[in-house]
Amino acid sequence: MEIVIFGAGLAGLSAAEELARRGHQVVVLEKESSYGGLAATVKRNGFEYDLGPHRFHTSNESILDFVKKLPGIDFLKLNRVSRIRLLDRYFDYPLAFSNVLSTMPPHKGIGMMISFLWESIRGLFAPREQESFEGWVLSRFGRGLYDLYLAPYNEKLWGIKPSELSADWASQRITVPSLAGLIKETIKPSKETVRSLVSTFHYPKGGIGEICKGLVSRITGNGGSVRFSTEPKTVIKQGNKWRIELPDGFVLCDKIINTIPVNKYTNLLGDILPPEVHKAASDLKFRGLVFLIVLLNSDVTSSDHWIYTSEDRYLFNRLSISRNFDPNVGSQVVFEFSCQENDKTWKMSKEELLNSTITGAEHLGLFSSDMVVDADISRTAFAYPIYDLKYAKNAMVVLDALEKLPSSVTCGRQGLFRYNNMDHSIEMGKFAALEILGEASVKEHFNWDENTWTDG
Ligand SMILES: Cc1cc2nc3c(=O)[nH]c(=O)nc-3n(C[C@H](O)[C@H](O)[C@H](O)COP(=O)(O)OP(=O)(O)OC[C@H]3O[C@@H](n4cnc5c(N)ncnc54)[C@H](O)[C@@H]3O)c2cc1C
């Protein structure tokens, strides 16, 4: 069987690895000049960096075992250190109640408790709506913590008001269910392995991109191929085959596995899908990220893997320190700027971003301008699926239509419009391959629950 896979990220490559190992003809088409997608390690101009902090952790032993056995993988096991910078002080991440209270100015701490009590009473008489991030979070944490951190951070990350963001985002990604839960978790930590609370993780020496490098090596070793700088133009049915138009010709295949953004895939399929599916797909929006990598002439003293910066004084919303993941890489800090493709931040030059970043880094006491040796910039338009109030309905329309399409499976973070982690993408890729072979189904295999997603 000939199978074409769109996208050489973890999902696409994991699908290709499974199929190539089992003797099928596999071609992966990737628009970029290298593999990895969001889990790439960029190597250029003397720089080597991941696109933001990537910690590998999974509760699925077989996925861990699979990754550990990939060629070239040498895992470091690390204890996660991450904090939130707020009010010119550092708070532990994930939030811990005793740390919040002892670190916060007393009047803010008291205000936080009063607002929480007020929300609890209010909830008895006039419960808040639970559809939006705003209603969900206010009713569980009170206005104090909401106004101080949860609302500003999420507005900066998503570029939309918390009232326009779905409560799914909060329920899937906030570690503790309420302020009461935060207090309970501090007094008596639960034994449940909620992802955000997992404090150890794996990291491959040489960068997170080593995982995809190992997958590519397996695929090509088993006769498969990965074609870079290749973006499909259209997909049509020709008899029992799919015909995929490329900039320099076409390929025919029996089956397609898609892992590129789902609305790009629906565009490729054109008239095969009805107008209402195209409309719903065009309403699914992604959030982009710009990464600025600052190379320094000496190490920063912080032992954090990453630090969240919700306040407006910092244009970046997070930074990560590469050497705290792998001591063998250069002394560098990776800054993330949340944005939309082609907006003001997206279009900023390296120099503009660097100037604003140095001011922020100096305020944080991280490094000063005389330590800066060089900088590099990367952009990705599809970092996060935006869970707005209509995303679930739109995603259902699109995914239901794609589910009915014979000889095609869509999966991965982009292909399913899901805010998932690396282990999920690997597992989804493998199950997409099994679905192609008629042995399993991605949809039926995954029993997604809230803890599946929760992460930092
Ligand atoms: C900043 C950040 C930090 C993260 N940290 C963690 C973490 O700590 N732990 C964790 O487990 N996960 C983390 N993740 C999530 C993780 O990176 C993703 O879940 C995973 O890498 C997604 O893999 P994928 O293959 O599903 O999608 P992608 O990696 O997005 O792969 C899709 C591929 O398709 C390609 N493509 C797109 N359009 C086309 C086209 N038209 N034609 C051909 N190819 C195309 C892309 O270039 C890409 O290679 C993080 C994500 C981000 C953004």
The ligand as an SDF file (V2000), in Angstrom:
LIG
                    3D

 53 58  0  0  0  0  0  0  0  0999 V2000
    5.9530   26.6360   22.9120 C   0  0  0  0  0  0  0  0  0  0  0  0
    5.5200   25.2020   23.0420 C   0  0  0  0  0  0  0  0  0  0  0  0
    5.9750   24.4430   24.1060 C   0  0  0  0  0  0  0  0  0  0  0  0
    5.5700   23.1100   24.2360 C   0  0  0  0  0  0  0  0  0  0  0  0
    6.0370   22.3740   25.2920 N   0  0  0  0  0  0  0  0  0  0  0  0
    5.6930   21.0780   25.3990 C   0  0  0  0  0  0  0  0  0  0  0  0
    6.1820   20.2980   26.4770 C   0  0  0  0  0  0  0  0  0  0  0  0
    6.8980   20.7890   27.3600 O   0  0  0  0  0  0  0  0  0  0  0  0
    5.8430   18.9690   26.5280 N   0  0  0  0  0  0  0  0  0  0  0  0
    5.0340   18.3980   25.5660 C   0  0  0  0  0  0  0  0  0  0  0  0
    4.7980   17.1820   25.6520 O   0  0  0  0  0  0  0  0  0  0  0  0
    4.5500   19.1110   24.5350 N   0  0  0  0  0  0  0  0  0  0  0  0
    4.8510   20.4430   24.4340 C   0  0  0  0  0  0  0  0  0  0  0  0
    4.3670   21.1840   23.3840 N   0  0  0  0  0  0  0  0  0  0  0  0
    3.4630   20.5290   22.4190 C   0  0  0  0  0  0  0  0  0  0  0  0
    4.2190   19.7370   21.3400 C   0  0  0  0  0  0  0  0  0  0  0  0
    5.2220   20.5330   20.7380 O   0  0  0  0  0  0  0  0  0  0  0  0
    3.2170   19.3130   20.2590 C   0  0  0  0  0  0  0  0  0  0  0  0
    2.1010   18.6650   20.8310 O   0  0  0  0  0  0  0  0  0  0  0  0
    3.8000   18.3560   19.2200 C   0  0  0  0  0  0  0  0  0  0  0  0
    5.1030   18.7070   18.8470 O   0  0  0  0  0  0  0  0  0  0  0  0
    2.8590   18.3800   18.0100 C   0  0  0  0  0  0  0  0  0  0  0  0
    3.2900   17.4840   17.0130 O   0  0  0  0  0  0  0  0  0  0  0  0
    2.3910   17.2870   15.6980 P   0  0  0  0  0  0  0  0  0  0  0  0
    3.1310   16.4310   14.7910 O   0  0  0  0  0  0  0  0  0  0  0  0
    1.0260   16.8680   16.1360 O   0  0  0  0  0  0  0  0  0  0  0  0
    2.2260   18.7770   15.0990 O   0  0  0  0  0  0  0  0  0  0  0  0
    3.3550   19.7220   14.4910 P   0  0  0  0  0  0  0  0  0  0  0  0
    4.6010   19.6080   15.2660 O   0  0  0  0  0  0  0  0  0  0  0  0
    2.7440   21.0770   14.3800 O   0  0  0  0  0  0  0  0  0  0  0  0
    3.6180   19.1140   13.0260 O   0  0  0  0  0  0  0  0  0  0  0  0
    2.9200   19.5120   11.8770 C   0  0  0  0  0  0  0  0  0  0  0  0
    3.8990   19.5380   10.7080 C   0  0  0  0  0  0  0  0  0  0  0  0
    3.1990   19.8680    9.5090 O   0  0  0  0  0  0  0  0  0  0  0  0
    3.9990   20.7760    8.7770 C   0  0  0  0  0  0  0  0  0  0  0  0
    3.1240   21.5130    7.8460 N   0  0  0  0  0  0  0  0  0  0  0  0
    2.2820   22.5300    8.1350 C   0  0  0  0  0  0  0  0  0  0  0  0
    1.6410   22.9370    7.0360 N   0  0  0  0  0  0  0  0  0  0  0  0
    2.0770   22.1390    6.0210 C   0  0  0  0  0  0  0  0  0  0  0  0
    1.7550   22.0410    4.6360 C   0  0  0  0  0  0  0  0  0  0  0  0
    0.8570   22.8600    4.0710 N   0  0  0  0  0  0  0  0  0  0  0  0
    2.3840   21.0930    3.9020 N   0  0  0  0  0  0  0  0  0  0  0  0
    3.2910   20.2520    4.4600 C   0  0  0  0  0  0  0  0  0  0  0  0
    3.6450   20.3130    5.7540 N   0  0  0  0  0  0  0  0  0  0  0  0
    3.0230   21.2360    6.5420 C   0  0  0  0  0  0  0  0  0  0  0  0
    4.6510   21.6390    9.8160 C   0  0  0  0  0  0  0  0  0  0  0  0
    5.7790   22.3310    9.3100 O   0  0  0  0  0  0  0  0  0  0  0  0
    5.0050   20.5930   10.8740 C   0  0  0  0  0  0  0  0  0  0  0  0
    6.2580   20.0160   10.6270 O   0  0  0  0  0  0  0  0  0  0  0  0
    4.7120   22.5330   23.2650 C   0  0  0  0  0  0  0  0  0  0  0  0
    4.2480   23.3130   22.1880 C   0  0  0  0  0  0  0  0  0  0  0  0
    4.6360   24.6330   22.0830 C   0  0  0  0  0  0  0  0  0  0  0  0
    4.1200   25.4620   20.9390 C   0  0  0  0  0  0  0  0  0  0  0  0
  1  2  1  0
  2  3  1  0
  2 52  2  0
  3  4  2  0
  4  5  1  0
  4 50  1  0
  5  6  2  0
  6  7  1  0
  6 13  1  0
  7  8  2  0
  7  9  1  0
  9 10  1  0
 10 11  2  0
 10 12  1  0
 12 13  2  0
 13 14  1  0
 14 15  1  0
 14 50  1  0
 15 16  1  0
 16 17  1  0
 16 18  1  0
 18 19  1  0
 18 20  1  0
 20 21  1  0
 20 22  1  0
 22 23  1  0
 23 24  1  0
 24 25  2  0
 24 26  1  0
 24 27  1  0
 27 28  1  0
 28 29  2  0
 28 30  1  0
 28 31  1  0
 31 32  1  0
 32 33  1  0
 33 34  1  0
 33 48  1  0
 34 35  1  0
 35 36  1  0
 35 46  1  0
 36 37  1  0
 36 45  1  0
 37 38  2  0
 38 39  1  0
 39 40  1  0
 39 45  2  0
 40 41  1  0
 40 42  2  0
 42 43  1  0
 43 44  2  0
 44 45  1  0
 46 47  1  0
 46 48  1  0
 48 49  1  0
 50 51  2  0
 51 52  1  0
 52 53  1  0
M  END
$$$$
